[in-house]
Amino acid sequence: MTSVHDYSAQLINGQEQSLEAHKGKVLLIVNVASKCGYTPQYEGLEALYRQYKDQGFEVLGFPCNQFLSQEPGDEQQIAQFCSTTYDVTFPMYRKIDVNGDNAHPLYRHLKSEAKGILGSEAIKWNFTKFLVGRDGKVIERYATATKPEELKADIEKALAQ
């Protein structure tokens, strides 16, 4: 059976990385954008990362420009924005598509493993979140409006397993 560890993606600096590098860690995979009403969630995501990273937790940010072009910048601009505006230190990846024919294979997998409202696979907006266990299996999908701090109990439960 496939897990997120079977996929790879390019880090924001262009380096290809197998997600197997995160094996044994609890992951929160999020499609992010710099010019969205939910962009302030970067602050909460970074807070979660800093609180739990020493226990084996990582946030993985995947910029996406598919929702009203709210991630228009290139990788350098995105990295600069995240660093200077929200002091993001969790791993960021290159901009990808999360829906449609060009959807990144990782996101095709995530969406098939944890469907959204009414069984829909489509990502509805920026900052949709997927919690992944240490074994690489998807535990839960969270809607855009779910604030990062609301995930603490689920993260702690996953870390304890």
Backbone hydrogen bonds, N-H to C=O, Kabsch-Sander energy under -0.5 kcal/mol:
donor,donor_aa,acceptor,acceptor_aa,energy
4,V,136,G,-2.3
6,D,3,S,-2.0
7,Y,4,V,-1.7
9,A,17,Q,-2.3
11,L,15,Q,-3.3
12,I,92,M,-2.5
14,G,11,L,-2.8
17,Q,9,A,-2.7
19,L,7,Y,-3.2
21,A,18,S,-1.8
22,H,19,L,-1.8
23,K,20,E,-2.0
24,G,134,R,-1.9
25,K,22,H,-2.0
26,V,56,G,-2.9
27,L,132,V,-2.4
28,L,58,E,-2.2
29,I,27,L,-0.5
29,I,130,F,-2.7
30,V,28,L,-0.5
30,V,60,L,-2.5
31,N,128,T,-1.4
32,V,30,V,-0.6
32,V,62,F,-1.2
35,K,70,Q,-2.5
39,T,36,C,-1.7
41,Q,38,Y,-2.6
42,Y,39,T,-2.5
43,E,40,P,-1.4
44,G,40,P,-0.7
45,L,41,Q,-2.8
46,E,42,Y,-2.6
47,A,43,E,-2.0
48,L,44,G,-2.3
49,Y,45,L,-2.4
50,R,46,E,-2.7
51,Q,47,A,-2.2
52,Y,48,L,-2.4
53,K,49,Y,-2.1
55,Q,52,Y,-2.0
56,G,53,K,-1.5
57,F,52,Y,-0.8
58,E,26,V,-2.5
60,L,28,L,-2.7
61,G,59,V,-0.5
61,G,91,P,-2.6
62,F,30,V,-2.9
64,C,32,V,-2.1
68,L,66,Q,-0.7
69,S,65,N,-0.6
70,Q,67,F,-1.1
78,I,74,D,-2.6
79,A,75,E,-2.8
80,Q,76,Q,-2.4
81,F,77,Q,-2.6
82,C,78,I,-2.7
83,S,79,A,-2.3
84,T,80,Q,-2.9
85,T,81,F,-2.7
86,Y,81,F,-0.6
86,Y,82,C,-1.2
87,D,83,S,-0.9
88,V,82,C,-2.1
93,Y,61,G,-2.7
94,R,10,Q,-3.0
96,I,63,P,-2.7
97,D,102,N,-0.5
103,A,100,G,-1.7
104,H,97,D,-2.7
107,Y,104,H,-0.6
108,R,104,H,-2.0
109,H,105,P,-2.1
110,L,106,L,-2.7
111,K,107,Y,-2.5
112,S,108,R,-1.6
113,E,109,H,-1.9
114,A,110,L,-1.9
116,G,120,S,-4.2
119,G,116,G,-1.7
120,S,117,I,-1.8
127,F,31,N,-4.0
128,T,125,W,-0.6
129,K,142,Y,-2.2
130,F,29,I,-2.2
131,L,140,E,-2.6
132,V,27,L,-3.1
132,V,130,F,-0.5
133,G,137,K,-2.8
136,G,133,G,-2.3
139,I,131,L,-3.3
140,E,131,L,-1.4
142,Y,129,K,-3.2
146,T,143,A,-1.6
150,E,147,K,-1.9
151,L,148,P,-2.0
152,K,149,E,-1.0
155,I,151,L,-2.6
156,E,152,K,-2.8
157,K,153,A,-2.1
158,A,154,D,-2.3
159,L,155,I,-2.6
160,A,156,E,-1.5
161,Q,157,K,-0.6
161,Q,158,A,-0.8
